[in-house]
Each structure stands twice: as C-alpha cells, then as structure tokens.
Amino acid sequence: MQVERTEDGFRAVDAAKHAVDVRTDGWSDPGDASTPSLDAAIDALGLEDTWTPDATVSGSATSLGFPPVYAPVRDVDTGEVFDLGTGTGPLSIPDGSYALYVESRIDVYVRFDGAATIEKPRYERLSVRFPAPTSVEIGFGSGVQDDSETVTVPQTPGGVATALSTFPAGHRTATADRSFDSMRGNPPRIAFGESVSIPETLREKRDDADVRVVVPPDLRHLFVVSSFAHYVGADVAVEADGRPRVETPGRTHPLPAFPEFQEAVASLLDRTFHLDCVVREAGPYESGLSVAETASELGLDADSLYAASPGERLDTYLATPFESVRDRFPEWHLSMSIDPEYDHVPTLSHLLANLPLVRIAESNTLEKSEWLDTSLADFYRRDAGEVASVELVRPEQGAGRTHGWLADGVPIDAFKTVREAYENRGRYLDAAGDPISVVAILNDGDMREEHDDVAAQYRARAEALDLDVTLRERLTVDELASVFESRTDLVHYIGHCERDGLRCADGYLSAPSLSESNAQTFFLNACGSFHEGIELIRKGSVAGAVTFNEVLDSQAATVGTMFARLLVSGYCMEQALDKSRRQIMTGKDYAVVGDGTHVLTQSEDIVGTDVRVGRRAPDRFDVTVSMGAPWMTGGFFRPYLQESDETHLLGTSREFTVDRAELIEFLSYADTPVLFDGALCWSDALAGDLRSS
C-alpha cells in the first residue's frame, strides 16, 4: 500500500492499483500532539480478526471528504451507529469516541474524538466536518491478497477432499457476516505431493467444522461441492459406497445423484448464502436490506441465528419454504463450468473466494444456422486476409448472470479461461503507486478514426485514474513484440490478424514467438484474434478481449470505443465487452479470454451501474437501476433515485418513475452507460439530448 500527499489530501493505492482519495481541509501533521488510536477502535469494534490497516496517516483537520459510498460512524464505546442512509444530511454527531468506516475498493477507517457533522449532498462526495481542528488517524486497508499458504496433498480424490477441507481457514468469521465479500479471505494454494502437508498456521486458523460434506471419490462431485463447502466451512470427505450428503449436528441431508446433483448443490449454496444475508441484519453491520422482511415470513429468528454455527443455520434454512421468497433475491452472480481434471484443482484456490456456482463442463455443437449468413462477408474489415478458424460450442449453463468456461472447447456466451490466467494475477501486484499504463496501437491507417476515438476515451479518464496513455502506429514485428513483453497494464491493438499472427509493418507477430507476455490485459480488435489472445494468457496475461471471426469494420470501431470507456470506468472485462458487443449485429464474434471477472480500474461506486430508461410520456420516464459484478457478491447499494433508506443486495434491480428534470439530474451525475429505447448510450450524452429536446 502506498499513501501519497496530494494537493487536496491523501491518495492511497494498493498493489492492484486500486485507489481511494481522501480530501482534507485545514490539515496539519500531528507534531507532538497525540492522536486517537485506530488500533483501539479496531479492538473495540471486534475487527482485530477481520481488518488490518496496511498504512495509516495521522494529523488534524477541520473536514474530511470521501467517495459517495456507504460510510457509517460507530461509537467505539457504545456501538451506536450513525448513518446518513440515502439522506443528504447534515447529520450531527455528539461528542464521543468514533470510528468512521468508508467502504470502497480500498477500505478506510477514521478514528476521531469529539463532535462532527456528516453531509452527502445528492450526487456529491461525502464530507465530515468538525467544529474545530480535530486529531484523526486514517487507516487504509486493501482486499488484495497474494500471500496464501500452500497445502500439499496426494493427487487422489481423498487428497483433493483434504485440501478443500482447509479452504475455510481464510474466512474471517463464522457468523452470518460471512456473506460480506470482505469477510471471506482467499483459500490456501494447492500443490500435489506424496503425502499430506498442512502448515500449522492454517490449522490454527481453521475453525472447528460442524458441517461435513460426503461425496463419492471422483473429481466431478468434488468440483461441484467445492464452492458450497468452502462457504459453509465444511469438512469434505469421500466414501466409495456412500450416497452424497451433507451432515450437520442436527441431521443428515441427502443429495441426489448426477445430473440432479449439480442443481441440488447450487440450490443449497443459493439458499444458505442469501438467508445469511438476511440474518446478518441482526448483527453490527445492519444496513436496512430490503430482503430482511423475509425473515419473519420464513419464521427465522435472526437474533439467535446470527451467531449460531454454520451447521445450525443450515438446518434452520433447509426447514424453511425458501422457494416462496426466492424471486426477491438477485440471480447468482457467476457460474464456472470446469472440466474435472487434476490440472484444474489448484485453480479452485483462486476461484472460490468469489463463490461461483461450479458446474461440470458440458456443451453442444453450435449449428452454422446460428450464425449470420456469409453474405455479410463483403462488409467485413477491409483487406482482411485468411483468419484462423475457431470451432465453437454452446455450453450447458446453469444459473448465473455471468458464465466462465475452464474446459476444452471454445464457448459462446461465456468467457474462455485457462489456469494460467489466475496464476498470472500475482505478476501484477508489485507496482503500487505506478500509473496504469495503456498502449493504444494503430497498425492499419484505414482505422485511424477508431484509434482516435479510443485514445480520447482513455485520455478523458487519465487524470482521475492516473493513466499513462501511449499511442503507437505501424509497429514492426519486433516493436510489437517489445510492447507485449514490456510491463503494461493494457494493450489495445487495432489492425488485422491472420493465420500467421497480428499484422505488422514488416510481417506478422505470432504470440507463441513471444518469450512472455507482460501485458496484464489486452484488446485485440482484429479479425480472428482468438488463438493469439489465448496464447497471450498462457504467456503471462490475465485477461483480454478477442474475436472469433472476421468482423465488420464499422462495428469493430463501435465495440472498441465503447469497450475502452467501460473498462476505464470500473467494469470488469466480461461486463465491458458484453455491453459493447450488444450494440452490433455480429456481437457473438467477440469474447473474453482469461479471467473475465478481472477489473483493470475502478469506479467510486466500487462496482459499475446498469441503467435502463424508457419513455412513459413526453416528460415522464421509467428508470431501472441495478448494481452488480461477477467478481463480488453479498454487498449492497442504495440507488440515488430512491427516497427511503433501505438497501438492496448487489444484482437486484429497482424501478423508478421520474420527470425530465429528475432524470437529467441523475444522468448528469451517473457517468454510466444507459440503455435508452433499446440503444446503448452514455449518461452525459443522454442528459444533453434531454435538455435540448
């Protein structure tokens, strides 16, 4: 973690280049003056096992400013919480000892003694004002972890079960608060060896499990139960003659055989996780969730269940008619289809902290009739040579808003990943404080307009996100190879791709010829670039956008420009490309390779916003707002258009009807893509159109 003094205050940047800005007025360094102890506040709030600052600054200020996100103030002596909710304030806080928590990609705690006033004008940043210069200590903590310990087990089903049983050691609580993303740490890494070796520190962290998952000794069952077992903190065992089941102190819950087994386990995780979200409202991090009302409808005693063991909660949850309220909860954020192979077992260490629904990869052959007629060929990118063919399959997908594919074959409607994508993440966690480096390459002069538009999108966010944008043209093979082999956060290539590789001024660059790829992410906006992209992942990259086939010249420009803006606005790779490709008729020709959940930059709202606007009358509009991301689940949001203080789980959609003035005000702040009358546009552009029409 690096913390720098800025003109307005402080900027903290973590190893993944996530950043948060804290504005300060009247700041002075502490000198000989004492400051209130952040450590004491962490202990008083019971956070010593769940949150540790990576860096702190101390001093005095007359006011502090933060992003407009969730920021409760808690009395460290009484536990009383002061929270603006969706109100604008001012909210007066009496004399006392307090800790302010700011939830962002980098979490911030502020410790102060005295009175304060909190205010968050609509669509503006949060401010905390003090009646006089007040001593504060500010702590910054990152969720980025790359120090997981390693468990060694035999390469057998029993060995894999033993490894899965250690995964919950990363959890920071056994209460229903485990449904918060920040309360679930990374599982240990897995290595195969002749015998079992578990570090003693992991054994000490591992809570006694009161849930046991028993499955037959094969990788299919183990992969499918892995995410559920990880979340509930279960011991995992294999029995050759035993039926699949979940054992708790109260009873045994049988599970069906394949193929129903997958849906049954997914349902278990869905039920357990979402009802934990409901029950956690009885704990210290209550936020007014809209789904909390389901507790009384289902007969759940949240107060007693909050601190009950995972097994006791599971027994209670399974005795409720959850199906009767399921439609009030969001669709699951992510599913991963995986080939059940030993080579993929270590990848579970990277995947499971994000709680995907894990499925065994199954697919059907994609019929040619599902693709556009070849008569469109005349309109494809000019001067395109022969591109490398890709045989596509249609995955058998279960629940989930986003789908990943860690298996043989090339899927549509899912990002295609390989184990190297997750192993490569750690390569890019050693440059905290460095700018985010972007290289936009134009290797075909006919596409200059696209290149200029893309460059404009990156430059527009350069100052806010600390982007270092470099523009290159007509690179030779050696020059383009040097770009990929040099440390870069994003390479955006605009040009052609043929069987021999990416076209350059003097030939073709084939990705297998690279010694390594040090481009964290990339977009190869060129015909048939899939094979080059997947090789870049194997050579060291984390994620990239590619094409399966020839692409229309004008439509490639549309996708590239929108993708650039979405990526630097905080959307993950899969979300950015999915929104971009939906604008064109050949959208299925574009796909993400590598980790589709990977985020290059950030937004102040942590996750991107989805907005749909429909016209109800000349000056009345229906607005649907949702926030969610495939890399995060369990969080909550409050839409700015909402008048009440209730919150909603990420992935939930809320609908509003507003007049023209309200809509313009909302859009002027939002800085987000908006689906308006079926077309995707940007909020600022739509606000301008509404003002002038």
C-alpha angles and dihedrals in degrees: 000000000000122000118193131187111239134186090264101035132289136338121201120198125185132205092274089052093249108151142194128192122214114192119210133193122199092007120179130170116252098250107175093336117111120236128209112267117254089193090059091051091050090052093046092051092048092243098126091104097040109039134033124174116239091199138006138196127196133198142100131283142172093220142003129207129205140173114284095262138118108305118165122181115220128197103232092209102045103020092233112155126217113196132167092210107190091329123111098222147172091216114184119214117197126227111296146106112288147178119203116204120203114192112211139124083287110038117225130200122189122195119201141152123219138034127323144176121224121203135171111179110207111281092002136101124279116260131196114197126192125204090231137003104303130195114242139174116208120200125195122200130182127209090212110116128178101154101087116151122237129246117202118207137161117270093253135104088257091052091051090049089053091051092049089052090062095050096089090063086091093061116108098206142019093210126095087271085085085088088074112093091226091059094060115077128194117282119240120269121259127229127175121234142146095272142019117276119175119175112243091233089062092050089053093051094048112098118220105270121228093181122074125188116201122191138160115276099265134104094239092068094039094053093048095050095041098093095043092046091048093051098048092041095241131173108235122215136174126220122184096212101027127106116238110268147151116232124202132169089263104044150332119264112203121215126209125245124257133323093026089044093079095053092044093054092044089052091050092054093044093051096043096046098046095045088050086057088055095045094047087070086080090061133078094276097060110156106174097260113197090224092056089093089071089073093075092040090055094041094245119160097212094184093060095036096051095078097025117117119270090251093052091048091048092053090051094046093051090054092059129086092243091162089070092065101027094106090065091065125075124260112264112276102226143010125192122203109204136182104235097238131138089239088065097048095086089053089066087073089065098040107045101066084069092053102227121180101251118216135175108254113255127163146170129225112265112238118228089232088070090068130074118272115271089239086089089070092096089064098051123111110307119253093013113161128206110313128208111261124237124204107216131203132196110235122225096237130194128195120327143102091232129032132204129194120210096172145082117294132045114268133205119221091025136074114254111226139176131202093255091066091068096039089053095058093086091058090073101048099085103076107072110167096021116120119260101258118220124182117191111194126197110194097165121053092209089069097055094119091057091048092050092049092048092048090051091055093052093045092050090064097034098102097041094048099031093243120176103208121195124184120206132179138196096358121191122232092263093046094050091046089053091053092055094042093050121081107272133154097209133011114191108192120192115187140064135321124196137169090284094052140259111352115244135179091268105026140309133317113217113199093222088063092064117101087219141331117244094175104114091203136001146182115213099193094185136107115283098354097150097105093048090048096051089049091053088057091051088049095054114290124121104213142347146173119243143163130242098206146359111316132207112259097228093041092051088057091051093051094044095051095047092044091054093054095044094049093053090045093066104267118137120244096264095046093047094051095040093056092044097050093048088073094067136061093234095048094134089067088075125074144159122246122198123015104355091190092062116123120206100185136006145237124220088244089062093229129040123262126236114210130182122185127191128179113243095172135345091281102018124081138185112224126192116194127189136164124198145122136199091235096058136045136170097043125116141217142198116217113228090228091060120099099195125075097236120121131215133216116256109268094037119122123219125194128213137175114216140169125246096266093050092048093049091050091050094046093047089061102034103074090194139121113270129200102219120179089338097310126103115233138151122268096237092052092048091048089054092049091050092050093053099040 
